[in-house]
């Protein structure tokens, strides 16, 4: 039998374990509690463990060289995030699931997730932990190489199919059937379901699951849209070949194909709305109307609520009535947008998007292109009648807000110069001109087509605005601004401009606003 025990990571989650640690095959196993403590060197402080924990470790170490033991859900999530960042190999995750349903299992997720850290709910375990991990994998916040396995604990085997004590189930005339609890684990995303203690003959199946996960990923890596042909990379050392692995997987081939696929959410819902405490809702409302807004002060769920409140405020204007959609549809749109940004990207993620959106919202409030917002920094001086902002319409304001949400969709975390120097196929598609911005336009159109198709009527204006975020064109836009200012002064305002001139300058104003919002993070927002 050929085995490569060092190829895969193994994470074993069991609340009965004494504490978190790594158990190597060559180390002494702790003694089962039922047999009492035995001689042990005490190097990790563990002298005895629950009997089933020891048996499960024996099974795993019979084929894998080491096992990371987690005694809580939070430590498991933290470990998976670390492995995901630093280790491209498959990770087998065995999760203890109580046989009897536990209170709170019906919850679809947990509250307070923050994409810059681990889950806020330290007590998540069992079926909710399985759900959480599978949703994170599906939404690409964890590697697709995570292989979740459920093992059921605390079950009275003698009660199967009404058997008497000590009678083996195979002696019964009725065959042993798959039961509802096992199917429930599969429905939540488990690759396989086993009973604890795990029989040693199941260790081979665990290894096969990891091998299959690796093969599936290898099959999906054909031709890169960002780097070179995957086959060429096979000739390189593993470390060098993996340097651009993330880029190869995350660009057009995945985003454009899967962006419209309905995704599960880690929100805890009441209806279609995230459950946000009333006190936090007050903080959110006051923050989005203030220049002191900080996106890092809010969780993922709260950022989506921030965005929804700003959109709903803009949609209350009668002039944009035809673009209105129900609140639950807005939430679906924003959830899809959030899923199209990768939280592992340190800057161009959904948190940056909401920061840009709020800056645009604040500008529009101050320019009176949007109606007054009850919460915020308070009244300001009226905008001059000669101000260029007077040519902005409510539809322009709505377009700007929508563009802010989608202006970096699918960002890979590198810039245009990187893609051009790499001779990435994506750069060749767009002839080395505004490569990422052109890609964002195309990708965001797919989101709108699925979740808010009416907005595609604004597509030309949206493209102009998104292309303006290319910093390579910065000085070109500064030149356009100077020409517009000169014409405005010479003509004594915009009163004499015809519709064509107004349309051209309106497009430029919107482009400049989105540019200012996009780089507003470098401006102090302290009060």
Secondary structure, 3 states (H helix, E strand, C coil): CCCCCCCCEEEEECCCCCCCEEEECCCCCCEEHHHCCCCCCCCCCCCEECHHHHHHHHHHHCCCCEEEEECCHHHHHHHHHHHHHHCCCCEEEEEEEECCCCCCCCCCCCCCCCCCCCCCCCCCCHHHHHHHHHHHHHCCCCCCCEEEEEEEECCCHHHHHHCCCCCCHHHCCCCCCCCHHHHHHHHCCCCEEEECCCCHHHHHHHHHHHHHHHHHHHHHCCECCCCCEHHHHCCCCHHHHCCCHHHHHHCHHHHHHHCCCCCCCCCCEECCEECCCHHHHHHHHHHHCCCCCCHHHCCHHHHHHHHHHHHHHHHCCHHHHHHCCCHHHHHHHHHHHHHCCCCCCCCCCHHHHHHHHHHHHHHHHHCCCCCCCCCCCCCCCCCCCCCHHHHCCHHHHHHHHHHHHHCCCCCCCCCHHHHHHCCCHHHHHCCCCCHHHHHHHHHHHHHHHHHCHHHHHHHHHHHHHHHCCCHHHHHHHHHHHHHHHHHHHHCCCCCCCCHHHHHHHHHHHHHHHHHHHHCHHHCCCCC
